[in-house]
């Protein structure tokens, strides 16, 4: 019993220099994919966010919810359609996307409040938070936008009041038209605008590996210039390309470090931020 208590105190002491280093600093966390639905998000992730908040950091959460959106579309008798990994969004589906993301957002905010945090939900389309223009990659995706401007006035006010902003990725164009936006891009743009200390991308892989099937080939640290080379050399491919590009954009925008972590590892964020070992891939300038 005594040994267990001593071991715990050792863990706390190891965290101390990191708590001191990151006190008052902002961390933007992107969480999405299959792990986010109407049930909210994983308890361990919520506890990590709470820990950061109580340790004096300022977490900002940006979430997606793709599978839940598809589920709601099917319920409404619509077949989800993807072109090159992006969801085709017509007038009817943008309304469903808004509703689905709002449902998830309310759930995450409610769970954080239930744990004792002061959390506040926001749509990227509110208060000019995310301004977009129609994305035109050479084929039509409908109401899919790319970020052109970010207004963080409300986010900064919330952080000043020690609240946790929980944001979902919709945007408006100059005419007030609603657009679906990639959550990685929204999170990256907000992190850059806040000049965040860290941008954390929670995903379903360990990080960037030289050989995707061999965890021993994980890169613990990469420079943003190496990331660009790895994309050319196809070491980074398919779904990891937009994620790593979002990290590089955040770094170029003034974020100190970006981290790609496996959300399936219990307390992945605490291990990466508050311990000596670190577990994912960090991307630096």
SULFENWO-V517453 format. One record per residue. RES is the residue in one letter. SS is DSSP state (alpha for helix, beta for strand, coil for the rest). PHI is phi in degrees with one decimal (NA if undefined). OMEGA is omega in degrees with one decimal (999 if undefined). Layout:
# SULFENWO-V517453
res;ss;phi;omega
RES;SS;PHI;OMEGA
RES;SS;PHI;OMEGA
This chain:
# SULFENWO-V517453
res;ss;phi;omega
X;coil;NA;179.9
X;alpha;-62.3;-179.5
X;alpha;-59.7;179.4
X;alpha;-61.7;179.3
X;alpha;-64.3;179.2
X;alpha;-64.6;179.6
X;alpha;-61.4;179.4
X;alpha;-63.2;-179.6
X;alpha;-65.2;176.7
X;alpha;-61.7;178.4
X;alpha;-63.1;-179.9
X;alpha;-64.1;-179.7
X;alpha;-65.7;178.1
X;alpha;-63.0;-178.6
X;alpha;-74.7;-171.6
X;alpha;-54.0;-179.6
X;alpha;-60.4;-180.0
X;alpha;-73.3;177.1
X;alpha;-61.2;179.2
X;alpha;-64.4;-176.7
X;alpha;-63.9;-173.4
X;alpha;-102.0;179.2
X;coil;-59.5;178.2
X;coil;80.6;-177.6
X;coil;-92.1;-178.0
X;beta;-97.4;176.9
X;beta;-127.1;177.3
X;beta;-100.0;-175.5
X;beta;-113.6;174.8
X;beta;-102.9;-179.4
X;beta;-135.3;-177.2
X;coil;-154.6;177.1
X;alpha;73.7;-173.8
X;alpha;-64.0;-175.6
X;alpha;-78.6;-177.2
X;coil;-114.9;177.4
X;beta;-147.7;-176.1
X;coil;-65.3;177.0
X;coil;-84.4;180.0
X;beta;95.8;179.0
X;coil;-130.5;-176.9
X;coil;-51.9;-179.9
X;alpha;-56.5;-179.3
X;alpha;-59.9;178.6
X;alpha;-64.5;179.3
X;alpha;-60.6;178.8
X;alpha;-64.8;177.6
X;alpha;-61.9;179.6
X;alpha;-62.9;177.8
X;alpha;-60.3;-179.0
X;alpha;-58.9;179.4
X;alpha;-56.7;-178.0
X;alpha;-60.4;-179.1
X;alpha;-75.2;177.7
X;coil;-88.5;173.9
X;coil;94.4;176.1
X;coil;-90.6;179.5
X;beta;-118.2;178.3
X;beta;-78.0;172.5
X;beta;-122.7;-176.6
X;beta;-106.5;171.8
X;beta;-119.5;-176.5
X;beta;-124.6;171.3
X;coil;-103.6;179.0
X;coil;160.6;-175.1
X;alpha;-49.6;-177.9
X;alpha;-60.1;178.8
X;alpha;-68.6;176.3
X;alpha;-60.9;179.8
X;alpha;-59.6;179.9
X;alpha;-61.4;-179.6
X;alpha;-68.7;178.1
X;alpha;-65.5;179.3
X;alpha;-62.3;177.6
X;alpha;-59.8;-179.4
X;coil;-86.4;177.9
X;coil;79.3;179.2
X;coil;-112.2;179.6
X;coil;-97.0;178.0
X;coil;-59.6;-177.5
X;coil;-129.7;-179.5
X;beta;-118.3;175.0
X;beta;-123.6;-177.4
X;coil;49.1;175.0
X;coil;80.7;178.8
X;beta;-110.2;-176.6
X;beta;-77.0;172.8
X;coil;-68.0;-172.4
X;beta;-126.6;175.6
X;coil;-96.4;-174.9
X;alpha;-60.9;-178.3
X;alpha;-74.0;-176.5
X;alpha;-73.0;178.8
X;alpha;-64.2;178.0
X;alpha;-66.2;179.7
X;alpha;-69.1;178.2
X;alpha;-60.2;179.1
X;alpha;-58.8;-178.0
X;alpha;-65.4;-178.8
X;alpha;-63.4;-178.6
X;alpha;-66.4;177.8
X;alpha;-64.3;178.0
X;alpha;-60.7;179.5
X;alpha;-62.5;-177.8
X;alpha;-57.5;180.0
X;alpha;-60.7;-178.6
X;alpha;-66.5;-179.7
X;alpha;-62.4;-179.9
X;alpha;-60.3;179.7
X;alpha;-61.9;180.0
X;alpha;-67.5;178.4
X;alpha;-63.5;178.3
X;alpha;-62.9;179.3
X;alpha;-62.2;179.5
X;coil;-89.4;176.5
X;coil;108.3;177.3
X;coil;-90.5;172.2
X;coil;-100.6;-175.8
X;beta;-116.6;-177.9
X;beta;-142.6;-177.7
X;beta;-89.1;-179.2
X;beta;-141.1;167.9
X;beta;-95.0;176.8
X;coil;-61.2;-179.0
X;coil;-85.1;-179.6
X;coil;-91.1;173.1
X;coil;51.5;-179.6
X;coil;55.1;-178.7
X;coil;-55.5;178.4
X;beta;-121.7;174.1
X;beta;-100.0;-175.5
X;beta;-131.1;164.2
X;beta;-125.1;-178.7
X;beta;-61.0;178.4
X;coil;-75.4;-178.0
X;coil;-126.7;-177.9
X;coil;-85.4;-178.8
X;coil;101.7;173.7
X;coil;-146.8;-173.0
X;coil;-88.5;177.1
X;coil;-110.6;-178.4
X;beta;75.1;-175.9
X;coil;-85.0;174.7
X;beta;-115.5;-173.9
X;beta;-113.1;169.5
X;beta;-116.7;-173.3
X;beta;-68.1;175.5
X;beta;-113.6;-179.9
X;beta;-153.7;179.8
X;beta;-131.2;176.2
X;coil;-117.2;-172.6
X;coil;-99.6;-178.5
X;alpha;-51.1;-176.7
X;alpha;-66.9;-179.6
X;alpha;-60.3;-179.3
X;alpha;-64.5;178.9
X;alpha;-64.7;178.6
X;alpha;-62.7;-179.6
X;alpha;-63.2;178.6
X;alpha;-61.2;178.8
X;coil;-89.9;179.0
X;coil;58.5;176.3
X;coil;-103.9;179.1
X;beta;-100.5;176.5
X;beta;-72.8;177.5
X;beta;-120.4;-167.4
X;beta;-115.5;172.8
X;beta;-113.2;-163.3
X;coil;-85.8;167.5
X;beta;-117.6;177.5
X;beta;-141.5;175.8
X;beta;-121.8;172.5
X;coil;-87.1;-176.1
X;coil;-63.7;179.6
X;coil;-92.9;178.7
X;coil;82.4;178.5
X;coil;-76.9;-176.6
X;beta;-83.6;179.9
X;beta;-131.0;173.2
X;beta;-83.1;-177.7
X;beta;-129.8;177.5
X;coil;-60.4;-175.0
X;alpha;-64.2;177.9
X;alpha;-60.7;-178.3
X;alpha;-65.9;179.6
X;alpha;-63.9;-178.8
X;alpha;-61.6;-179.6
X;alpha;-62.7;-179.0
X;alpha;-66.4;178.9
X;alpha;-67.7;179.5
X;alpha;-60.2;-179.3
X;alpha;-65.4;-178.1
X;alpha;-65.3;178.5
X;alpha;-80.2;-172.5
X;coil;50.1;-175.0
X;coil;-62.5;175.0
X;coil;-67.4;-177.4
X;beta;-140.5;171.2
X;beta;-120.7;-175.6
X;beta;-110.4;178.5
X;beta;-106.9;179.7
X;beta;-89.0;-176.1
X;beta;-136.9;-177.9
X;coil;-110.5;175.0
X;coil;-126.1;-176.5
X;coil;-63.6;-173.7
X;coil;151.2;179.1
X;coil;-95.6;-179.3
X;beta;-120.9;177.2
X;coil;-65.9;174.6
X;coil;-120.7;-173.6
X;coil;-56.9;-178.0
X;coil;-95.5;-177.0
X;coil;-124.8;-178.6
X;alpha;-57.6;-179.3
X;alpha;-69.0;-178.7
X;alpha;-94.9;179.3
X;beta;-63.1;172.7
X;coil;-87.1;178.7
X;coil;-75.0;179.5
X;beta;-135.3;175.3
X;beta;-135.1;171.8
X;beta;-85.9;-177.4
X;alpha;-59.4;178.5
X;alpha;-67.3;178.2
X;alpha;-68.1;179.4
X;alpha;-58.9;-179.5
X;alpha;-61.6;179.2
X;alpha;-68.9;-179.4
X;alpha;-64.4;177.1
X;alpha;-67.3;177.7
X;alpha;-60.4;-177.0
X;coil;-84.1;177.8
X;coil;63.8;171.9
X;coil;-71.2;172.7
X;coil;-102.0;-179.4
X;coil;-141.2;-179.6
X;coil;39.4;-172.9
X;alpha;-63.6;-179.3
X;alpha;-79.0;-177.8
X;alpha;-61.1;-179.4
X;alpha;-61.9;-179.4
X;alpha;-68.5;-179.3
X;alpha;-69.1;177.5
X;alpha;-64.4;177.0
X;alpha;-62.8;177.5
X;alpha;-62.6;-178.5
X;alpha;-63.6;178.3
X;alpha;-62.0;178.5
X;alpha;-61.6;180.0
X;alpha;-61.8;179.6
X;alpha;-63.4;179.9
X;coil;-83.2;175.1
X;coil;113.9;176.1
X;coil;-75.7;-175.8
X;coil;-68.0;-177.1
X;beta;-145.0;172.6
X;beta;-116.3;-178.2
X;beta;-127.5;171.3
X;beta;-108.9;-174.1
X;beta;-128.1;175.1
X;beta;-83.9;-178.1
X;coil;-66.2;180.0
X;coil;-76.1;177.3
X;coil;-80.7;-177.1
X;coil;-60.0;-179.6
X;coil;56.7;-179.8
X;alpha;-53.8;-176.2
X;alpha;-67.8;179.5
X;alpha;-65.0;179.5
X;alpha;-62.7;-177.8
X;alpha;-72.8;-172.2
X;alpha;-91.2;-170.4
X;alpha;-110.2;177.1
X;coil;-126.8;-178.5
X;coil;-73.2;-171.0
X;coil;-78.3;-175.0
X;coil;67.9;-173.6
X;coil;-131.2;-176.4
X;coil;-109.0;174.2
X;beta;-107.6;173.2
X;beta;-103.6;179.6
X;beta;-115.4;-177.2
X;beta;-122.3;-176.2
X;coil;-62.4;999
